[in-house]
């Protein structure tokens, strides 16, 4: 991907919880919650072999400013240049 381009990244977030008592609770949570990827829209400011960093707005607005989000490439489902 080209640096300083506006991108939309679909990715899955890692999760943990002290409330999970057994594997059935984990599977139940995952089947209800983990089926929809996160979306981050923003300016791609770093692209390495292992991760990307986006200056992002997580509310879906097209913006070149905002929080920096580091996303491991193993969690990325799809990337679009906007």
KAURRA-V390898 format. One record per backbone hydrogen bond with DSSP energy under -0.5 kcal/mol. NH is the residue of the N-H (numbers start at 1). CO is the residue of the C=O. If there is no record, write none. Layout:
nh=NH co=CO
nh=NH co=CO
This chain:
nh=4 co=44
nh=5 co=2
nh=7 co=42
nh=8 co=80
nh=9 co=40
nh=10 co=78
nh=11 co=9
nh=11 co=38
nh=12 co=75
nh=20 co=17
nh=21 co=19
nh=25 co=22
nh=26 co=22
nh=27 co=23
nh=28 co=24
nh=29 co=25
nh=30 co=26
nh=31 co=27
nh=32 co=28
nh=33 co=29
nh=34 co=29
nh=34 co=30
nh=36 co=33
nh=37 co=35
nh=38 co=11
nh=40 co=9
nh=41 co=57
nh=42 co=7
nh=43 co=55
nh=44 co=5
nh=45 co=43
nh=45 co=53
nh=46 co=53
nh=48 co=51
nh=52 co=71
nh=53 co=46
nh=54 co=69
nh=55 co=43
nh=56 co=54
nh=56 co=67
nh=57 co=41
nh=60 co=57
nh=63 co=61
nh=67 co=56
nh=69 co=54
nh=71 co=52
nh=71 co=69
nh=72 co=70
nh=73 co=50
nh=75 co=72
nh=76 co=73
nh=77 co=10
nh=78 co=10
nh=80 co=8
nh=82 co=6
